[in-house]
Amino acid sequence: MLKDYKELKENYFIMGGHLADDLCQGALPAILSFMYLEGKLTSYADIAFLIMATTMVNAVAQPLTGLLADRRPRPWFMCAGMLIAALGIMFIGFVDNFALLFLLVAINGVGVATFHPAAGKLANLFAKQHLLGKGMSIFSVGGNVGYALGPVYFTAGYVLFGLHATLLICIPALIMTVFFVRKNKMYTEMSLQALAQAKVQKETAGLKENYKGTLILLALVFARSAAMFSLTAFLPLYFVHVLGKPEEGAALTNSAIAICGAAATLIGGSFSDKLGFTQLLRITSFAAVPFALIFVLTDNAPLALTALMIASFAYYMGMSPIVIIGQKFLCLHLGMATGLTVGLGISFGGIIAPVLGSVGDSYGLGATMQIIVGLLALAAVISVFIPKVNGRLQNKSTPAKAKAEAQDQARAPASEPAPSPAPSPAPASDPVPAPAAAAVSAPAAAAARSEAADSRD
């Protein structure tokens, strides 16, 4: 993981921020569960409603904050996001009023949503082209670890301080905010350079965003998210009521998936740099299906757990390629792409999970798990239709063609002189004015950079 630390140093810093941000989100279900045990929440419906509230806020806010981050460089969104998320979560343990609790949960959702687009955009910009997959996987694994650590972190504090341990959740966010404030100037300059480069390539190399590819990718993300969100929601109950395992062991299954997911995300990023982002996504999407099917069909708990771990590993290997593909399709809106693939996709899973829960109530958890396998199979089929992506930007013309056009333009004579009263034309030896020369050299340089980036996929 540390082999390419010097080249990906900033990605590791952003990973730390992602961990601190998603720690606030991951701790919420545990906090609400303890509030129910202490009588501050009176029903499971209250818990479900509050989690649904933060999910819906996340779904709406992430694309919007992504759009704002794309219009003008706003790396300070990362600091603001972490602080707002911490503000929403840290006082939950002190309130008894449900309306105020709802407000704090919504504030937490806004904070989490504000962080991701700006952070995902910077993770893309700081990753070297030959390490783009690994750079994005480092960013992504921060979220996986933060979400998994959230319940553990809060539970440890709860043992000592009760519900007031929600105050402790702000500590990682405050620490990472200090780091990001000190780096904000550098992050802003990096974002400005990337914005200028994208504008040049849009004007000179036929740069065009792929909206059709984006819609296909989102369909895949929705199917995957609905499957995994529902799986983690009902997995402990499935092991208890269907496979007959004790509650203590069943409760650890989601932790096992989280650990497996963190490792798979890192490995998947490195593999995508070698195999190509679209290719790896297709391979892992299809690889997950048969093992998920074995998990559902067997009544042997050890075999079911083994098959589940393999299916989860394949699933999470495709996480960072999805974000990168989305950023390549929406190459002028990296923040928006991150908000759609990370935020909106996960939120959709939170919306579908209650529907599958109703199926479980009516037909049993086995039926719910069968639908989950069907969703994974649907995602695999959709992956076949995702267009391949090349280079850091999605261009309308091929990089070789763009470079050839730029070279032809550079070899062509200067533009015809403007008509003048003098009958004699301008001397052939007149040099090309400096602004014109700069305009000619810019597309050539941009095309050369694009061609150098197109060695994969």
C-alpha positions as a printed NumPy array, in Angstrom:
array([[  0.   ,   0.   ,   0.   ],
       [  2.901,   2.348,   0.772],
       [  4.975,   1.408,  -2.283],
       [  3.86 ,   4.473,  -4.251],
       [  3.481,   6.755,  -1.224],
       [  5.492,   9.649,  -2.661],
       [  3.402,   9.789,  -5.827],
       [  0.111,   9.337,  -3.989],
       [  0.857,  11.184,  -0.756],
       [ -2.061,  13.582,  -1.104],
       [ -4.42 ,  10.684,  -1.782],
       [ -3.488,   9.246,   1.609],
       [ -4.295,  12.578,   3.272],
       [ -7.646,  12.681,   1.486],
       [ -8.234,   9.072,   2.573],
       [ -7.823,  10.217,   6.182],
       [-10.447,  12.89 ,   5.653],
       [-12.763,  10.358,   4.036],
       [-12.34 ,   8.096,   7.064],
       [-13.155,  10.925,   9.487],
       [-16.177,  12.002,   7.437],
       [-17.704,   8.548,   7.016],
       [-17.   ,   7.723,  10.657],
       [-19.767,  10.225,  11.432],
       [-22.109,   8.427,   9.071],
       [-21.166,   4.905,  10.13 ],
       [-21.695,   5.634,  13.823],
       [-25.29 ,   6.795,  13.336],
       [-27.048,   3.373,  13.326],
       [-25.209,   2.371,  16.511],
       [-26.095,   5.662,  18.207],
       [-29.767,   5.301,  17.317],
       [-29.785,   1.696,  18.557],
       [-28.444,   2.734,  21.96 ],
       [-30.966,   5.585,  22.085],
       [-33.703,   2.995,  21.558],
       [-32.314,   0.84 ,  24.366],
       [-32.332,   3.855,  26.697],
       [-35.895,   4.767,  25.746],
       [-35.154,   7.991,  23.85 ],
       [-36.547,   6.349,  20.723],
       [-39.725,   4.351,  21.15 ],
       [-39.866,   2.139,  18.054],
       [-37.869,   0.542,  15.274],
       [-39.827,   2.74 ,  12.902],
       [-38.221,   5.813,  14.495],
       [-34.758,   4.404,  13.783],
       [-35.678,   3.491,  10.209],
       [-37.192,   6.926,   9.613],
       [-34.095,   8.772,  10.838],
       [-31.731,   6.631,   8.779],
       [-33.989,   7.144,   5.776],
       [-33.864,  10.902,   6.411],
       [-30.07 ,  11.1  ,   6.303],
       [-30.062,   8.826,   3.245],
       [-32.494,  11.052,   1.348],
       [-30.62 ,  14.221,   2.284],
       [-27.447,  12.555,   1.053],
       [-29.07 ,  11.613,  -2.242],
       [-30.161,  15.186,  -2.967],
       [-27.167,  17.056,  -1.574],
       [-24.25 ,  15.145,  -3.103],
       [-24.99 ,  15.909,  -6.776],
       [-25.727,  19.545,  -5.874],
       [-22.498,  20.026,  -3.936],
       [-20.689,  18.245,  -6.761],
       [-22.075,  20.763,  -9.237],
       [-20.924,  23.646,  -7.044],
       [-17.459,  22.096,  -6.684],
       [-17.19 ,  21.867, -10.476],
       [-18.249,  25.431, -11.238],
       [-15.416,  26.891,  -9.217],
       [-12.657,  25.2  ,  -7.204],
       [-13.952,  24.712,  -3.679],
       [-11.599,  22.301,  -1.893],
       [-12.695,  23.917,   1.366],
       [-15.892,  21.893,   0.913],
       [-13.94 ,  19.017,   2.476],
       [-13.334,  20.97 ,   5.676],
       [-16.891,  22.274,   5.74 ],
       [-18.297,  18.803,   5.105],
       [-16.386,  17.168,   7.942],
       [-17.277,  19.919,  10.401],
       [-20.967,  19.927,   9.464],
       [-21.128,  16.123,   9.673],
       [-19.479,  16.21 ,  13.103],
       [-21.769,  19.022,  14.244],
       [-24.822,  16.999,  13.279],
       [-23.695,  13.84 ,  15.056],
       [-21.926,  15.117,  18.177],
       [-25.014,  16.563,  19.897],
       [-27.427,  13.726,  19.117],
       [-26.705,  12.064,  22.448],
       [-27.856,  15.167,  24.34 ],
       [-31.339,  15.664,  22.856],
       [-34.701,  14.081,  23.65 ],
       [-36.915,  15.997,  21.219],
       [-37.595,  13.982,  18.054],
       [-37.875,  17.035,  15.797],
       [-34.491,  18.315,  16.981],
       [-33.048,  14.843,  16.549],
       [-34.343,  14.778,  12.983],
       [-32.707,  18.164,  12.32 ],
       [-29.333,  16.973,  13.637],
       [-29.503,  13.803,  11.553],
       [-30.289,  15.889,   8.463],
       [-27.343,  18.207,   9.218],
       [-25.118,  15.153,   9.454],
       [-26.336,  14.039,   6.03 ],
       [-25.577,  17.436,   4.506],
       [-22.056,  17.374,   5.923],
       [-21.304,  13.894,   4.629],
       [-22.67 ,  14.873,   1.219],
       [-20.61 ,  18.073,   1.066],
       [-17.319,  16.242,   1.598],
       [-17.449,  13.528,  -1.054],
       [-17.611,  15.4  ,  -4.398],
       [-14.745,  17.795,  -3.645],
       [-12.632,  15.019,  -2.129],
       [-13.277,  12.587,  -4.972],
       [-12.379,  15.258,  -7.508],
       [ -9.05 ,  15.977,  -5.806],
       [ -8.296,  12.265,  -5.445],
       [ -8.607,  12.006,  -9.22 ],
       [ -6.436,  15.055,  -9.896],
       [ -3.617,  14.054,  -7.557],
       [ -3.375,  10.461,  -8.804],
       [ -0.738,   9.924, -11.474],
       [ -2.301,   8.608, -14.675],
       [ -0.609,   5.19 , -14.384],
       [ -1.797,   4.987, -10.758],
       [ -5.279,   6.432, -11.207],
       [ -7.014,   3.238, -10.104],
       [ -4.823,   2.845,  -7.048],
       [ -5.179,   6.519,  -6.159],
       [ -8.959,   6.311,  -6.264],
       [ -8.965,   3.038,  -4.329],
       [ -6.942,   4.69 ,  -1.547],
       [ -9.585,   7.415,  -1.365],
       [-12.431,   4.885,  -1.414],
       [-11.007,   2.619,   1.274],
       [-11.013,   5.543,   3.689],
       [-14.786,   5.581,   3.457],
       [-15.023,   1.806,   3.884],
       [-12.859,   1.862,   7.   ],
       [-14.593,   4.918,   8.459],
       [-18.044,   3.421,   7.976],
       [-16.927,   0.128,   9.538],
       [-15.167,   1.8  ,  12.473],
       [-18.074,   4.113,  13.277],
       [-20.09 ,   1.623,  15.374],
       [-16.966,   0.26 ,  17.1  ],
       [-15.652,   3.75 ,  17.878],
       [-18.942,   4.92 ,  19.358],
       [-19.586,   1.695,  21.284],
       [-16.191,   1.969,  22.976],
       [-17.02 ,   5.528,  24.004],
       [-20.52 ,   4.531,  25.111],
       [-19.076,   2.085,  27.637],
       [-17.299,   5.001,  29.326],
       [-19.582,   7.989,  28.792],
       [-22.973,   6.716,  27.696],
       [-24.769,   8.585,  24.926],
       [-22.628,  11.658,  25.587],
       [-19.864,   9.762,  23.785],
       [-21.256,  11.309,  20.591],
       [-18.977,  14.248,  21.42 ],
       [-15.959,  12.024,  20.764],
       [-16.941,  11.563,  17.136],
       [-15.85 ,  15.103,  16.283],
       [-12.195,  14.44 ,  17.225],
       [-11.042,  12.769,  13.954],
       [-12.936,  15.37 ,  11.908],
       [-11.294,  18.264,  13.774],
       [ -7.828,  16.766,  13.319],
       [ -8.272,  16.277,   9.572],
       [ -9.817,  19.737,   9.193],
       [ -6.598,  21.279,  10.539],
       [ -4.591,  19.357,   7.923],
       [ -6.886,  20.385,   5.084],
       [ -6.992,  24.06 ,   6.082],
       [ -3.207,  24.168,   5.81 ],
       [ -3.354,  22.534,   2.366],
       [ -6.307,  24.494,   1.017],
       [ -4.183,  26.914,  -1.048],
       [ -2.351,  24.077,  -2.802],
       [ -5.595,  22.206,  -3.425],
       [ -7.174,  25.338,  -4.907],
       [ -4.24 ,  25.91 ,  -7.269],
       [ -4.366,  22.284,  -8.396],
       [ -8.092,  22.553,  -9.093],
       [ -7.632,  25.788, -11.067],
       [ -4.972,  24.186, -13.262],
       [ -7.195,  21.192, -13.965],
       [-10.137,  23.453, -14.798],
       [ -8.022,  25.468, -17.245],
       [ -6.687,  22.314, -18.904],
       [-10.179,  20.886, -19.313],
       [-11.376,  24.106, -20.969],
       [ -8.448,  24.048, -23.414],
       [ -9.119,  20.432, -24.354],
       [-12.828,  21.103, -24.733],
       [-12.121,  23.876, -27.235],
       [ -9.256,  22.257, -29.156],
       [ -9.563,  18.466, -28.955],
       [-13.319,  17.974, -29.27 ],
       [-13.78 ,  17.12 , -25.599],
       [-17.262,  15.766, -24.988],
       [-18.983,  14.242, -21.976],
       [-20.641,  10.859, -22.371],
       [-24.154,  11.189, -20.956],
       [-25.394,   7.876, -22.342],
       [-22.506,   6.045, -20.708],
       [-23.252,   7.867, -17.458],
       [-26.872,   6.689, -17.442],
       [-25.822,   3.085, -18.071],
       [-23.251,   3.317, -15.294],
       [-25.831,   4.733, -12.874],
       [-28.186,   1.849, -13.66 ],
       [-25.388,  -0.534, -12.691],
       [-24.625,   1.462,  -9.537],
       [-28.29 ,   1.421,  -8.498],
       [-28.54 ,  -2.364,  -8.917],
       [-25.285,  -2.977,  -7.013],
       [-26.192,  -0.567,  -4.242],
       [-29.668,  -2.02 ,  -3.738],
       [-28.137,  -5.493,  -3.502],
       [-25.329,  -4.702,  -1.05 ],
       [-27.302,  -2.292,   1.156],
       [-30.073,  -4.868,   1.54 ],
       [-27.596,  -7.685,   2.103],
       [-25.841,  -5.934,   4.978],
       [-29.197,  -4.914,   6.483],
       [-30.574,  -8.468,   6.685],
       [-27.423, -10.602,   6.809],
       [-27.233, -11.126,  10.6  ],
       [-30.914, -12.1  ,  10.692],
       [-30.373, -14.512,   7.796],
       [-27.581, -16.308,   9.642],
       [-29.717, -16.565,  12.786],
       [-33.135, -17.511,  11.384],
       [-32.185, -19.381,   8.195],
       [-28.746, -20.857,   8.902],
       [-29.339, -21.318,  12.635],
       [-26.225, -19.575,  13.953],
       [-26.054, -17.802,  17.356],
       [-26.716, -14.07 ,  17.421],
       [-23.239, -13.221,  18.7  ],
       [-21.508, -14.793,  15.721],
       [-24.078, -13.569,  13.212],
       [-23.508,  -9.983,  14.3  ],
       [-19.881, -10.243,  13.152],
       [-20.729, -11.097,   9.542],
       [-21.021,  -7.459,   8.481],
       [-17.682,  -6.701,  10.124],
       [-16.139,  -9.519,   8.105],
       [-17.604,  -8.039,   4.93 ],
       [-16.259,  -4.592,   5.83 ],
       [-12.724,  -5.923,   6.337],
       [-12.963,  -7.943,   3.142],
       [-14.271,  -4.882,   1.307],
       [-11.414,  -2.648,   2.421],
       [ -8.809,  -5.131,   1.169],
       [-10.683,  -5.723,  -2.09 ],
       [-11.024,  -1.996,  -2.779],
       [ -7.256,  -1.487,  -2.547],
       [ -6.452,  -4.551,  -4.633],
       [ -9.094,  -3.641,  -7.194],
       [ -7.595,  -0.199,  -7.711],
       [ -4.17 ,  -1.634,  -8.511],
       [ -5.619,  -4.282, -10.827],
       [ -7.686,  -1.703, -12.706],
       [ -4.503,   0.203, -13.566],
       [ -3.276,  -2.943, -15.333],
       [ -6.449,  -4.467, -16.788],
       [ -8.448,  -1.333, -17.495],
       [-11.33 ,   0.107, -15.494],
       [-14.233,  -1.164, -17.6  ],
       [-12.691,  -4.594, -18.056],
       [-12.143,  -5.111, -14.326],
       [-15.673,  -3.943, -13.533],
       [-17.13 ,  -6.506, -15.932],
       [-14.972,  -9.358, -14.648],
       [-15.732,  -8.688, -10.985],
       [-19.449,  -8.12 , -11.605],
       [-19.832, -11.536, -13.217],
       [-17.503, -13.212, -10.694],
       [-19.694, -12.154,  -7.761],
       [-22.878, -13.793,  -9.081],
       [-22.113, -17.55 ,  -8.817],
       [-20.707, -17.234,  -5.308],
       [-23.702, -15.162,  -4.215],
       [-25.909, -17.909,  -5.631],
       [-24.011, -20.561,  -3.649],
       [-24.505, -18.458,  -0.519],
       [-28.273, -18.433,  -1.041],
       [-28.676, -22.082,  -2.04 ],
       [-26.614, -23.745,   0.692],
       [-27.764, -24.356,   4.248],
       [-24.212, -25.042,   5.433],
       [-23.114, -21.979,   7.398],
       [-19.32 , -22.268,   6.851],
       [-19.813, -22.767,   3.105],
       [-22.29 , -19.89 ,   3.   ],
       [-19.854, -17.577,   4.775],
       [-16.98 , -18.585,   2.48 ],
       [-19.063, -18.002,  -0.643],
       [-20.277, -14.686,   0.757],
       [-16.713, -13.484,   1.408],
       [-15.655, -14.327,  -2.15 ],
       [-18.722, -12.614,  -3.617],
       [-18.128,  -9.545,  -1.444],
       [-14.462,  -9.433,  -2.446],
       [-15.421,  -9.445,  -6.128],
       [-18.085,  -6.8  ,  -5.497],
       [-15.743,  -4.377,  -3.742],
       [-12.975,  -4.793,  -6.324],
       [-15.263,  -2.9  ,  -8.687],
       [-15.824,   0.064,  -6.358],
       [-13.018,   2.431,  -7.371],
       [-13.299,   1.634, -11.126],
       [-16.937,   2.749, -10.974],
       [-15.971,   6.174,  -9.61 ],
       [-13.202,   6.575, -12.197],
       [-15.446,   5.559, -15.099],
       [-18.045,   8.068, -13.926],
       [-15.4  ,  10.795, -13.74 ],
       [-14.218,   9.974, -17.248],
       [-17.746,  10.093, -18.641],
       [-18.398,  13.436, -16.899],
       [-14.838,  14.652, -17.417],
       [-15.766,  18.335, -17.048],
       [-17.701,  17.671, -13.844],
       [-15.535,  15.417, -11.68 ],
       [-17.29 ,  16.511,  -8.499],
       [-20.725,  15.805,  -9.932],
       [-19.529,  12.393, -11.141],
       [-18.31 ,  11.544,  -7.642],
       [-21.581,  12.701,  -6.104],
       [-23.603,  10.542,  -8.479],
       [-21.562,   7.345,  -8.232],
       [-20.756,   7.534,  -4.52 ],
       [-23.65 ,   9.437,  -2.961],
       [-26.72 ,   8.898,  -5.102],
       [-25.946,   5.225,  -5.661],
       [-25.604,   4.401,  -1.968],
       [-28.708,   6.426,  -1.153],
       [-30.718,   4.435,  -3.681],
       [-29.748,   1.274,  -1.826],
       [-31.117,   2.762,   1.381],
       [-34.433,   3.421,  -0.335],
       [-34.78 ,  -0.096,  -1.768],
       [-33.811,  -1.959,   1.419],
       [-37.183,  -1.369,   3.177],
       [-38.973,  -2.739,   0.102],
       [-36.943,  -5.94 ,   0.251],
       [-37.596,  -6.031,   3.983],
       [-41.312,  -6.184,   3.234],
       [-40.642,  -9.093,   0.877],
       [-38.834, -10.831,   3.725],
       [-41.797, -10.291,   6.046],
       [-44.184, -11.837,   3.526],
       [-42.131, -14.614,   1.93 ],
       [-39.112, -15.116,   4.191],
       [-35.527, -13.902,   4.162],
       [-34.634, -16.578,   1.625],
       [-36.777, -14.781,  -0.951],
       [-35.09 , -11.479,  -0.103],
       [-31.651, -13.013,  -0.647],
       [-32.755, -14.464,  -3.985],
       [-33.781, -10.992,  -5.143],
       [-30.381,  -9.685,  -4.032],
       [-28.662, -12.294,  -6.212],
       [-30.924, -11.234,  -9.067],
       [-29.834,  -7.61 ,  -8.604],
       [-26.167,  -8.633,  -8.735],
       [-26.853, -10.595, -11.92 ],
       [-28.618,  -7.552, -13.387],
       [-25.59 ,  -5.396, -12.576],
       [-23.323,  -7.905, -14.319],
       [-25.45 ,  -7.802, -17.472],
       [-25.504,  -3.993, -17.444],
       [-21.704,  -3.91 , -17.171],
       [-21.471,  -5.389, -20.684],
       [-23.077,  -2.248, -22.121],
       [-20.826,   0.284, -20.375],
       [-18.605,   1.975, -22.991],
       [-14.863,   1.695, -22.559],
       [-13.066,   4.813, -21.432],
       [ -9.649,   6.074, -22.414],
       [ -7.291,   8.549, -20.816],
       [ -8.033,  11.11 , -18.145],
       [-10.69 ,  12.766, -20.304],
       [-13.473,  11.39 , -22.481],
       [-12.832,  12.794, -25.969],
       [-15.073,  12.922, -28.997],
       [-12.111,  12.096, -31.266],
       [ -9.319,   9.632, -30.631],
       [ -6.137,  10.977, -29.034],
       [ -4.074,  10.047, -32.105],
       [ -6.488,  11.948, -34.319],
       [ -6.461,  14.949, -31.99 ],
       [ -2.659,  15.006, -32.007],
       [ -2.524,  14.685, -35.798],
       [ -4.964,  17.567, -36.198],
       [ -2.915,  19.687, -33.807],
       [  0.316,  18.902, -35.694],
       [ -1.324,  19.737, -39.025],
       [ -2.443,  23.029, -37.561],
       [  1.082,  23.717, -36.286],
       [  2.605,  23.013, -39.734],
       [  0.039,  25.13 , -41.575],
       [  1.055,  28.692, -42.576],
       [ -0.09 ,  31.578, -40.498],
       [ -3.601,  32.767, -41.169],
       [ -4.122,  35.096, -44.111],
       [ -3.271,  38.679, -43.221],
       [ -6.159,  41.007, -42.783],
       [ -6.992,  43.133, -45.854],
       [ -5.312,  46.507, -45.874],
       [ -5.247,  49.494, -48.17 ],
       [ -1.713,  48.56 , -49.28 ],
       [ -1.8  ,  46.451, -52.458],
       [  1.271,  44.381, -51.581],
       [  0.811,  41.32 , -49.344],
       [  2.667,  40.877, -46.117],
       [  6.163,  39.401, -46.483],
       [  6.3  ,  35.623, -46.292],
       [  9.022,  35.808, -43.714],
       [  6.88 ,  37.603, -41.134],
       [  6.853,  35.598, -37.882],
       [  3.659,  34.245, -36.391],
       [  2.53 ,  36.605, -33.617],
       [  3.171,  35.303, -30.088],
       [ -0.522,  34.889, -29.15 ],
       [ -1.176,  32.852, -32.281],
       [  1.844,  30.667, -31.621],
       [  0.632,  30.019, -28.104],
       [ -2.812,  29.1  , -29.411],
       [ -1.256,  26.627, -31.841],
       [  1.029,  25.043, -29.271],
       [ -1.694,  24.619, -26.63 ],
       [ -3.761,  22.013, -28.509],
       [ -0.619,  20.137, -29.512],
       [  0.503,  19.925, -25.911],
       [ -2.973,  18.949, -24.725],
       [ -3.247,  16.26 , -27.385],
       [  0.183,  14.922, -26.523],
       [ -0.816,  14.689, -22.871],
       [ -4.021,  12.916, -23.832],
       [ -2.151,  10.415, -26.011],
       [  0.314,   9.675, -23.23 ],
       [ -2.621,   8.986, -20.918],
       [ -4.286,   6.586, -23.353],
       [ -2.025,   3.602, -22.766],
       [ -4.708,   1.614, -20.958],
       [ -8.178,   0.237, -21.342]])
